[in-house]
Amino acid sequence: AAACATSFSTSYGKNPDYEWTNCDAAVPDLTPAGSWDGFGMAMGNTSDEAMLLNGSGVRVDSAAWGGASRAGVTPFTDFEAPFSSGASLKRYPPDTDRDDCSRDFYTSYSPSPGVVAGN
């Protein structure tokens, strides 16, 4: 998922699976769902959380960075806020989820969206 599919495509040479702004009619838009404090369709570079919900609105998975633990997930905190431009969180190993982002992720300065590497 990306904020704007056209910007993503310019950077990475392919469209994202979803976008949260209506930049490209060919890319499905994510739909806001939720009413918890601070909800919005923008990612914070100092502290935030991305949540994946099922069709019933139940959290299936999430990734959090900065701030306190939320939704039972320990956030990734090994960075100086705000995140550097071009930096991204990458899960390693890609098949492990401990609900502890401080152990499950690292900062990548060479993002590779859609590519799963390392095991």
N, C-alpha and C positions, 0 to 999 in steps of 0.2 A: 504494500500500500504506500502511496505517496500523497503529498499535499496536492500537487498538480502534475497530471500525467505528461503534459507537454514539456515541462521543465525536467522531469525525470527522464523522459525519452531523449532529450537533448544531451543530458549527462551520461546516460548509460546505454543508449542505442536501442532501447526496447521500451515498450509500455509496461507500467506496473499492472498488477492484476486488478487493483482498485485505486481510487483516489478519493480525497475528502473535500475537494472543491470541484466545481464543474468546469474543468479546463478542456476536456476532450470528450465529446459525446460518445466515442467508441469505447471508453473505459467506464465500467460501472462505478457509481458513486457510493461510498459508505454512507450509512444512515445513522445519525446520532440516536443513541438509545440510552436513556438514563437520566436521573435527576439528582445524582449525588453532588456534593459540594465541589465546585471547581470544574464541572464538566464542560468540555468544549472540544471543538475539532481543530486543535492546534497543538503541537508538541512543544513543551517547555524545554529549554536548554539547561535549566538548573535543577528542575525537579518535576517529574511527571510519571504517568503510568499509561501503558497501552493494554487494554483488556480485550480478550476474545470471548464473546458471549455466544451461547447456543441459541436456538430459536425460541426458547422459553425465557431468555434473559439471564440465565445462570452462567457465572464465570467458568470458562473452560480452562483458560490460561491467562497469564499476564506477565508483563515485564515492567519493572519500576526502576527509576534512577533518582538519586538524591532524596533528601527528606527522610521521613520515618517509614517504617513498614506499613503497608496497606493491603487490605484484602488477603492477609495471610502470607504476603510475599515480602522478603527482605530485599530492599532496593540495592542497586549497584551504586557504590559511593566512591570508587577509586578514580576520581577525576576532579579537576579544578573547574568549578562552575564559572561561567557557562561552558558547555561543550564547545570545542573548537569547530570552526566551520569545516565541513567535509568529514568530520569524525562521525562514527556510528558505533553502536553496540553490536557485538557479534557473539553468538552463543558458541561455547566450546566446552566439551565436545558437543556436536550438534544434536546428538540423540539422548542427552542427559538433561533432566529438569528436576532440580532439587527445591524449587520455590525459594531459592536464595540467589538473587541476581548478582550478588557480590562474588559468588563462586561460579555461576553459570555463564557469565559474560566477561568480555574484555573490550577495551576501546580499540577500534580498528580505524586506521587513517587511510585505508584503501578499501572502501566499501565494495562489496560484490553482490548486489541484490539478486536473489533468485539462484545463487550458487551455494551449494552445501559442500564444504570442504573440511577435511580432517575428521578423524574419528579416534 
